């Protein structure tokens, strides 16, 4: 039985889908104003492992992911900077072009990490679902959950008694912890925008579209404007999965505001639960600190590649820590993951697969995943199999390929694919080993770079030097 941690109940629960074997799953996607950083990507790897595990368990998963390609104000109180509009102004481009460019960057990063991303229409853009968002706001308005201020339409959290269930905070506790909002017209500090008026539009100008100060704005029953951040996920999840659906995922930072607000507006509008299971990935730290552009420790896939690391080594690193535990990224940890992945690849490269695997190890691997996606234990099971001499390599290879359906390390591309090292490369490797034995590290590094120009990566492990084609 697959058991998953449900944020709502704060406990492990047996997973029981609404309509087995079908599973509806919604995962919050990126806001496409900049390149996704490795903390974002850790969450997407966790969600990918969840989908792969569900499929290994025999479920048919319909996964929906949003692309937030409309700019929103960035703080909890609906003030601050619209990052897509700001990026467009800074780069002298259209907001739509900024969003399209960084959407492609995200998809390319996901491909390098072997993250399965839904295809359209289940990869859904906020700008293509404005009508659905407006309809949801109209439903909330008709049921008395909204009010209007000079700058937009707001959800009144005091009219939704369960508000705070996901985070475990009562409304009054959330009020006490909230910052003072710029918008003094809000009835409660925790109230949030459903629709924001254009800076040049007022409720009296709803029949005329003024010259916009924003690039992204649309007509609505309340005037020219743009949707609040939270409304898109509620509208699109219901459009493609119905309500309720099985699993809603995201980063732990979404719990107190974004996901809390999703629940409030969806359940207030339709009177039923939004999702039965809520799952959240923990933070990724860098050198023990929170990632921050001002500190300069926000890393991306291009940064990983610039350090000579394979993006799949980053995926391997993520798998080594449970998704509900904080993980600390260091370049030394990434190098260790690169070495481990290189050792694994070199070990299995000469193996041939067979029809029969190793049932004992497959059972232990599956048991680890069924314990709330315990990938660190699953990896240890895989390594025990690699080192187990009782089984023929063909059987071990078959099981490794089966395990990789969840691990996602592209190991089937390695098993049985031997490579011949050119004589010129072997000669330089020998010279490099001689330089290392003399502790001439400068010469060894120069020879490593020379090997790289010939299309080969050198890895120094406890077992010796190994080569892999780039």
C-alpha positions in Angstrom: 0.0 0.0 0.0 1.4 3.4 -1.0 1.5 5.8 1.9 1.9 9.5 1.4 2.3 12.4 3.8 -0.8 14.6 3.7 0.0 18.2 4.7 -3.7 18.7 5.7 -3.8 15.9 8.3 -0.1 16.2 9.1 0.2 12.4 8.9 1.0 9.5 6.7 -2.1 8.2 4.9 -2.9 5.2 2.7 -3.3 6.6 -0.8 -6.8 5.9 -2.0 -7.7 7.7 -5.3 -11.2 8.9 -6.0 -11.6 6.8 -9.2 -9.0 4.0 -9.3 -6.9 3.3 -11.3 -7.1 7.0 -12.4 -5.3 9.7 -10.5 -5.7 13.4 -10.9 -2.7 15.4 -9.9 -2.1 19.2 -10.0 1.5 20.6 -9.6 2.1 24.3 -9.3 4.5 25.4 -12.1 6.9 28.3 -12.7 6.3 32.0 -13.0 8.2 32.6 -16.2 10.1 35.9 -15.7 13.5 34.3 -15.1 15.3 31.0 -15.2 14.2 28.4 -12.6 16.7 28.0 -9.9 17.8 24.7 -8.4 15.5 25.1 -5.4 12.5 25.3 -7.8 13.9 22.3 -9.7 14.2 20.2 -6.6 10.4 20.5 -6.1 9.8 19.5 -9.7 12.0 16.4 -9.3 10.0 15.4 -6.2 6.8 15.8 -8.2 8.3 13.8 -11.1 9.2 11.0 -8.7 5.7 11.0 -7.3 4.2 10.6 -10.7 6.6 7.8 -11.7 5.9 6.0 -8.4 2.2 6.2 -8.9 2.7 4.8 -12.4 4.9 2.0 -11.0 2.0 1.2 -8.7 -0.2 0.8 -11.7 -2.1 4.0 -11.6 -3.1 6.1 -14.7 -1.9 9.6 -13.8 -3.4 12.7 -15.3 -1.0 15.5 -14.3 -1.7 19.2 -14.8 0.9 21.9 -14.4 0.3 25.6 -14.8 2.6 28.1 -16.4 2.2 31.5 -14.7 2.7 33.7 -17.7 0.8 36.7 -16.4 2.6 39.0 -14.0 1.3 39.4 -10.5 2.3 41.6 -7.6 4.8 39.8 -5.5 3.9 40.2 -1.8 1.3 38.6 0.3 -0.5 41.9 0.6 -0.7 42.4 -3.2 1.8 45.2 -3.3 5.3 45.2 -4.8 6.8 44.5 -8.2 5.2 42.6 -11.1 8.2 40.6 -12.2 7.1 39.8 -15.7 6.3 43.4 -16.5 9.5 44.5 -14.8 11.6 42.0 -16.9 9.9 43.2 -20.0 10.6 46.8 -19.2 14.2 46.0 -18.3 14.9 44.1 -21.5 12.8 46.3 -23.8 10.6 43.4 -24.8 6.9 42.4 -24.8 5.8 40.7 -21.6 4.5 37.8 -23.8 7.9 37.4 -25.3 9.6 37.3 -21.9 7.1 34.6 -20.8 7.6 32.6 -23.9 11.4 32.7 -23.7 11.5 31.6 -20.0 8.9 29.0 -20.6 11.2 27.4 -23.1 14.1 27.7 -20.8 12.1 25.9 -18.1 11.2 23.1 -20.4 14.8 22.7 -21.5 16.0 22.5 -17.9 13.3 20.0 -17.1 14.5 17.9 -20.1 18.1 17.9 -18.8 16.9 16.7 -15.4 14.7 14.1 -17.1 11.5 15.6 -15.5 8.4 14.5 -17.3 6.4 17.7 -18.0 2.7 17.4 -19.1 1.9 18.2 -22.7 -0.7 20.9 -23.6 -3.5 21.2 -22.7 -2.4 19.8 -19.3 0.6 22.2 -19.4 -1.7 25.2 -19.2 -1.0 28.9 -19.4 -2.7 31.4 -17.2 -3.1 33.9 -20.1 -5.1 31.3 -22.0 -7.6 30.8 -19.2 -8.6 34.3 -18.3 -12.3 33.5 -19.0 -12.3 30.6 -16.6 -10.7 32.8 -13.9 -13.4 35.5 -14.4 -16.1 32.9 -14.2 -14.8 31.7 -10.9 -14.7 35.2 -9.5 -18.2 35.8 -10.7 -19.3 32.6 -8.8 -17.6 33.8 -5.6 -19.2 37.2 -6.1 -22.7 35.7 -6.5 -22.2 33.8 -3.2 -21.1 36.8 -1.2 -17.4 36.0 -0.7 -16.1 39.2 -2.4 -15.9 42.9 -2.0 -14.5 45.7 -4.1 -11.9 48.3 -3.2 -10.5 51.1 -5.3 -7.8 48.8 -6.7 -9.6 45.5 -7.2 -11.9 42.7 -6.2 -11.0 40.8 -3.0 -11.8 37.6 -1.3 -13.2 38.1 2.3 -11.4 35.4 4.3 -13.6 36.1 7.4 -16.5 34.6 5.5 -14.7 31.2 5.0 -14.5 29.6 8.5 -12.1 26.8 7.5 -9.4 29.3 6.4 -6.1 28.3 7.8 -6.7 24.5 7.9 -3.8 23.7 5.6 -1.2 25.8 7.4 -2.7 25.0 10.9 -3.1 28.6 11.7 -6.4 30.2 12.7 -7.5 33.3 10.9 -6.7 35.5 13.9 -3.2 34.0 14.2 -2.5 34.6 10.5 -3.8 38.2 11.0 -1.3 38.8 13.9 1.6 37.5 11.8 0.7 39.5 8.6 2.6 42.6 7.6 0.8 45.9 7.4 -0.7 46.1 4.0 -0.4 49.2 1.8 -4.1 48.7 0.8 -5.9 50.0 3.9 -9.3 49.2 2.3 -8.9 45.5 2.9 -11.3 44.3 5.5 -8.8 41.7 6.8 -5.0 41.6 6.4 -5.3 38.0 5.1 -7.8 39.0 2.3 -6.4 38.5 -1.2 -6.9 39.9 -4.6 -9.0 38.0 -7.1 -8.9 40.7 -9.8 -6.8 43.9 -9.9 -7.8 47.0 -11.8 -5.4 48.3 -14.4 -3.5 51.3 -13.1 -5.3 53.5 -15.6 -8.7 51.8 -15.4 -11.5 52.5 -12.9 -14.8 50.7 -12.4 -16.4 53.6 -14.4 -14.3 52.9 -17.5 -15.3 49.3 -18.0 -16.6 49.9 -21.5 -13.5 51.6 -22.7 -10.0 50.2 -22.7 -7.6 53.0 -21.9 -4.0 53.2 -23.0 -2.5 50.6 -20.7 0.4 51.1 -18.4 0.5 47.4 -18.1 1.1 45.1 -21.1 -1.0 42.3 -19.7 -4.6 43.3 -18.9 -8.1 42.2 -20.0 -11.7 43.5 -19.9 -13.9 42.0 -17.1 -17.3 42.7 -15.5 -15.4 44.9 -12.9 -13.2 46.9 -15.3 -10.0 46.5 -17.2 -7.4 44.6 -15.2 -5.7 41.3 -14.5 -6.2 38.3 -12.3 -4.8 37.8 -8.8 -2.1 35.2 -8.5 -4.0 32.5 -6.7 -7.1 32.4 -8.9 -5.4 30.8 -11.9 -4.6 27.5 -10.2 -8.1 27.1 -8.9 -9.6 27.8 -12.3 -7.3 25.5 -14.3 -7.3 22.6 -11.9 -11.1 22.4 -12.0 -11.1 22.8 -15.8 -8.9 19.8 -16.3 -9.3 17.6 -13.2 -12.7 18.5 -11.8 -13.2 19.1 -8.1 -12.3 17.4 -5.9 -9.2 15.7 -7.4 -6.6 13.5 -5.8 -3.3 15.2 -5.2 -2.1 18.8 -5.2 1.6 19.5 -4.9 4.0 22.4 -4.6 6.9 23.8 -2.5 6.5 24.2 1.2 6.6 28.0 0.8 3.2 27.8 -0.9 1.4 26.4 2.2 0.6 29.5 4.2 -0.6 31.8 1.4 -0.9 30.5 -2.1 -2.4 27.0 -1.3 -4.4 28.3 1.6 -6.0 30.9 -0.7 -6.6 28.3 -3.5 -8.5 26.1 -1.0 -10.5 29.1 0.2 -11.7 30.3 -3.2 -12.3 26.9 -4.7 -14.2 25.4 -1.8 -16.2 28.6 -1.2 -17.2 28.7 -4.8 -18.2 25.0 -5.2 -18.8 23.7 -1.7 -16.6 20.6 -2.0 -12.9 19.9 -1.2 -10.4 21.0 -3.7 -8.0 18.1 -3.3 -7.8 15.0 -1.0 -4.0 15.0 -0.6 -1.7 18.0 -0.3 2.1 17.3 -0.7 4.9 19.7 -0.4 8.7 19.7 -1.0 11.0 21.2 1.6 13.5 24.0 1.0 16.9 23.7 -0.7 19.6 25.6 1.1 23.0 26.6 -0.4 26.0 26.3 1.8 23.6 26.3 4.8 21.9 29.6 3.7 18.6 30.5 2.0 19.1 31.3 -1.7 19.2 35.0 -2.4 20.2 37.0 -5.4 21.7 39.6 -3.2 24.0 37.0 -1.6 24.8 35.5 -5.1 24.0 31.9 -4.2 21.0 31.4 -6.6 22.1 28.7 -9.0 20.6 27.4 -12.2 21.2 24.6 -14.6 23.6 26.7 -16.7 25.6 27.2 -13.5 25.6 23.5 -12.9 26.9 22.8 -16.4 29.5 25.6 -16.2 31.0 23.7 -13.3 31.4 20.7 -15.5 28.6 18.7 -13.9 25.9 16.6 -15.6 22.4 17.9 -14.7 21.5 14.3 -14.0 24.1 14.4 -11.2 21.9 17.1 -9.6 18.9 14.9 -9.9 20.9 12.1 -8.3 21.8 14.5 -5.5 18.2 15.4 -4.9 17.2 11.7 -4.7 19.7 11.3 -1.8 17.5 13.4 0.6 13.9 12.8 1.4 11.6 15.4 -0.2 10.2 16.5 3.2 13.7 17.2 4.6 15.7 20.4 4.0 18.6 19.7 1.8 21.9 21.6 1.7 23.5 22.1 -1.7 27.3 22.5 -2.0 29.5 22.1 -4.9 31.4 19.4 -3.0 28.1 17.5 -2.6 27.3 17.9 -6.3 30.8 16.5 -7.1 30.2 13.5 -4.9 26.9 12.9 -6.7 28.7 13.2 -10.0 31.3 10.7 -8.9 28.6 8.2 -7.7 26.7 8.5 -10.9 29.9 8.1 -12.9 30.7 4.9 -10.9 27.3 3.5 -11.5 27.4 4.2 -15.2 30.9 2.7 -15.5 29.8 -0.4 -13.6 26.7 -1.2 -15.6 28.0 -0.2 -19.0 29.3 -3.7 -19.8 26.2 -5.5 -18.5 23.6 -7.0 -20.8 20.0 -7.2 -19.8 18.0 -10.4 -19.4 14.3 -11.2 -19.2 14.4 -12.0 -15.5 15.3 -9.5 -12.8 15.9 -9.7 -9.1 12.5 -9.9 -7.4 13.9 -9.5 -3.9 15.5 -6.2 -4.7 12.6 -5.0 -6.7 10.3 -5.7 -3.7 12.6 -3.8 -1.3 12.9 -0.9 -3.8 9.1 -0.7 -4.1 8.7 -0.9 -0.4 11.0 2.2 0.1 9.0 4.2 -2.4 5.7 3.2 -0.9 7.0 4.7 2.4 6.2 8.3 1.3 8.7 8.2 -1.6 11.8 7.3 0.4 14.3 7.8 -2.4 17.4 7.7 -0.1 16.5 4.1 0.9 15.5 3.3 -2.7 19.0 4.4 -3.8 20.7 2.3 -1.1 18.7 -0.7 -2.3 19.9 -0.1 -5.9 23.6 0.0 -4.7 23.2 -3.1 -2.7 22.0 -4.8 -5.9 24.9 -3.4 -7.9 27.4 -4.8 -5.4 25.6 -8.2 -4.9 27.7 -10.9 -6.6 25.1 -13.6 -6.1 23.1 -12.5 -9.1 24.3 -12.5 -12.8 24.8 -9.0 -14.2 22.0 -9.6 -16.8 19.4 -10.0 -14.0 20.8 -7.1 -12.1 20.7 -4.9 -15.3 17.0 -5.8 -15.8 16.2 -4.7 -12.3 18.3 -1.5 -12.6 16.3 -0.6 -15.7 13.1 -1.3 -13.8 14.2 0.9 -10.9 15.2 3.7 -13.2 11.5 4.0 -14.3 11.3 6.0 -11.0 14.9 7.2 -10.5 14.9 8.8 -13.9 18.7 8.7 -14.4 18.6 7.5 -18.0 20.4 4.3 -17.1 18.9 2.3 -19.9 21.0 4.5 -22.3 24.1 3.2 -20.5 23.5 -0.5 -19.9 25.2 -2.6 -22.6 26.6 0.5 -24.4 30.3 0.0 -24.3 32.5 2.7 -25.7 36.0 2.6 -27.1 38.5 5.2 -25.9 40.6 6.7 -28.7 44.3 6.0 -28.4 45.1 9.8 -28.3 42.8 10.2 -25.3 44.3 7.2 -23.5 47.8 8.7 -24.0 46.8 12.0 -22.4 45.2 10.2 -19.5 48.4 8.4 -18.9 50.4 11.6 -18.9 47.8 13.1 -16.5 48.2 10.2 -14.1 52.0 10.7 -14.1 51.5 14.4 -13.4 49.2 13.6 -10.5 51.7 11.1 -9.1 54.2 13.9 -9.1 51.6 16.2 -7.4 51.9 18.6 -10.4 48.2 19.6 -10.1 48.6 22.5 -12.5 49.7 20.2 -15.3 47.1 17.6 -14.4 44.4 20.3 -14.7 45.7 21.4 -18.1 45.7 17.8 -19.3 42.1 17.4 -18.0 41.1 20.4 -20.1 42.9 19.0 -23.1 41.0 15.7 -22.7 37.7 17.7 -22.5 38.5 19.4 -25.8 38.5 15.9 -27.3 35.0 15.2 -26.0 35.7 13.2 -22.8 35.1 13.8 -19.1 37.7 12.6 -16.6 36.4 11.5 -13.2 38.8 10.8 -10.3 37.3 8.2 -7.9 38.7 6.0 -5.1 38.7 3.2 -7.6 40.9 5.2 -10.0 40.4 7.4 -13.0 37.5 6.8 -15.3 36.4 8.3 -18.6 33.0 9.1 -20.1 32.2 10.7 -23.4 30.5 14.1 -23.2 
